[in-house]
Amino acid sequence: MKYAILAGGHGSRFVKEGVATPKPMIEVMGQPMIGRLVELLQNCGAETISIAANPRMEGFIPYLESLRAKYGNVVINPVITENSYESLLAATNCLDGKFIGMTVDTIFPLGEFRAYAKAVEEMAADESVMGLTRYIDDESPLYARINGEGEIIDYRYGGEPFAGGAIVSAGLYGLDRECMDAVKNSGHYPESLSDFQRTLATRTAIKVLPFEFSRAFDIDNLHDLGQANEFINELNCSVNV
């Protein structure tokens, strides 16, 4: 499987909290979050890991170069983007076939992720598989609407969930080039990842299928960082029992 990691932004929320360390270099479980994520993907048999990387983040590109030297399958795309959709474009432009996109701060159970990667590998040419979760720890979550045939047909950012239960984006995007081209040809230029997902579901012929994670979230602030460490400790303990 090929993977795309989005790290072309500015980490503005952490900056507002007074954190000087570039977001991808902030440590999770004693390891820079970008290094931990790359290592997890290597353990999942990654063919290619393409990273959209902001070159203005101090020490970020040299660290990525050390990962590339270690693993050999890391592709570095230096880019400063205006929004998360542009980061997705930058990270996936060099990828063909099927791939999974994610932000640099995504936290998920590894066993469930392996099953998710298999679902993406098996999706048809006119399909995408989006990660969802009923675990909600966000002030403005991206709610998904699922129809009776089990397809995601819409997304809504914040507010109240759709009828049928609250389920939200898990920040994992199973895609291929047909999906990317369908959005480009939709007549609407997305302004964010959430806008990209809604465009894919509402403005293209792609079938957007859900894959539910028991728990998944992004590290948006210092509170989330502590929560991430606790969650990973819980997962490690459950594996060792």
N, C-alpha and C positions, 0 to 999 in steps of 0.2 A: 504494500500500500504506500502511496505517496501522501505526504502531509504538507500543509501550508500553515505557517505560524505568522500571525499578524503582530508586528512590533514596530510599526512605522509611525506611531503617534507620539505624544509628548508626555504621557503620564501625568496630566495636569491635576488630577485629584490628589495624588500623593504630594505634588509640589505645593498645593494649597495647604496641606497638613504639615508642611515644613520638612519633608523628606528630601534630602539632597541626592540620594542614590537614584540613578535611573531605574524606572520601574522594572524592566526585565532583569536587572541585576539585584533587586531586593531578594533577600534570602527567604526561602521556604524550607523548613526542616534542615537549616544549616547549609543550604545550597542555593545559588542564584536561580530564580524561578525559570529562566530560559534554559539553564543547564539541566535542571531537574526534568523539565518537559522533554527536551531533546533525548535525555537518557531513557525516559519512559517509552518514547516512540521507537528508540533503537531496540528496546526489549520487546516491542511489538512487531519486530521485523521490518522496520521502515526501509523502503527502497530509496526514497528521496525525501529530504526535509528542506523545504524552501522557506526562507525567512525574509519577510519584509522588515528591514531594520533601519531605524532612524540613526544616521551617522553622527548626529549632533549630540547624542547621548554619550557622555564621557566614559570611555573604556569599553563600550558595548561592542563595536566592530572588532577590536582586538580579541575580546573574549570569544566572539563567534568564530573568529579565525582559528582559535585554539580548539574549538569544538570540531571545526572542519578538518583540522590536522589529525585529530584523534579518530574521527569516524569516517571521513572521506565522502559521505553522502549528504553533507550539509551544503546548501546553496544559499549564498548571502546576496540579498538584493537591497543595496543601500538606497533608501528613499525617504523623503519627508512628505507625508500625505496630509491632506486636509480633512479626511474623514476615514472611517473604518472600511467603507466599501472600496475606496482607493487602495487601502492596504491589502484588501483581499485580491484586487486586481494585480497588484505588484507581486504578491507572493505566489499567485497561481499562473501568471503568464507563461512561465517556463514549464508548466506541468501539462501532460497529456493524459488521456485515459481517465480513470477515477481517482479521486483524492479526497482527503478530509481537511477542511479548514478549521482553524481555532485561533482564539486570541492567546497571547503569551501567558495570561493569568488564569487560565481555565483549570479547575480542580475537578476530578472525577474518579470513580472507582475503577481500578485498572481492569479487573475481570469483566465488568460490564462494557468497558471500552473495547476490549478484544472482541466481544460479541457484536458490538456496534460496527467495528471495522469489517467484520465478516459480512454483515448486512449490507454495507456499502459496496463491498466487492461483488455481491450477488444482485445488486439492483439492475434493472433493465435500462436500456439506452434512454428512455423517456422519463426516467425517475430520478429523484434525489431522496436522500434519507437524512432527516434533521433530528438532532438530539433534543429531547424534551425531558422535563422533570416536574414532579408535583411538589418538590421541595422549593419553597419560595422564600428568599431572604434578600429582597431587593425592594427599594422604595417605589421603583417604576419598572416592574417586570414586563417582559414581552410575552403577552398571552397568545396562545395558539388556539385556533378554532378547528376542530376535527369533525368531518361529516360522518354520515352513517356508513360510508364505505371505507372508513379508516384512513382518509386522506386529510392532510392539512390544507385548508382552503382559505385561511386568512390569519393575520396576526394583528394584535393591537397593543400599542405601547402604553403601559400604565392604565389607570382607571380600574374598571371592574372587569373580571374575567368573562369570557363568553359563556353562554348557557352550556351545561354539560360538564362543568367542573373546571377548576383552575389548574391549568398545566401551562408551563412556560418554556421558553427556549433555554436549552442547556449550554448554548455557546459552542456547539459542534455541528459542522456543516458537511454532509456527505454529498459531493458534487462531481460533475465531469464537465468536459468542454461544452457539451450540448447545453447544459444548464447555464453556464456562463454566457454563451452566445445567445440563448433565449432571452436572458435579461437585457443584454446589450441591444437586442433587436425589438425590445418591447415598446420602445417609444418613450420610456421613462428612465431617467438617469438617477439611480439611488443615491441618497445623501448619507447613508449609514448602513451598517450590517442589518439592522432591523428593517430598514427600508428595502434592502436587497431581498431579504426573506419574504417580505410581503409582496414585492414585485414578482418574485418567482412563483408564489402561490396564487396570485390574483391576476396576473397579466400575461402568463405564458401557458403553454400546453403541457408543461412538465408536471408529472404527478409527484407531489411532495408528501412523502411518507414519514410517519413518526417512529422514533425509537426512544422508548422511555428509560431514563436513568433513575435509580432510586434517589440519587442525590448528586447534584452538580452545581457549581457556582463560580463566579469570577471574583478575583481579588481586586476590589475597587478602592479600598481604603485600609487604614491600619486595623480597624476592627475586623475586617475580613481576613487579614493576614493571620491574626490570632486564631480565628475560626478555622482557617485552612490547616494550620498546624495541628489543632485538636482533631479535626476530621481525619487527617492522614494518620495520626497516632491511633485513632479508633480502628481504621482499616488495617493497620499493621498488627494491632492486637488481635483482631478477628482472624487474621491469616495464621497467626502463631498459636491460636488456641487448639 
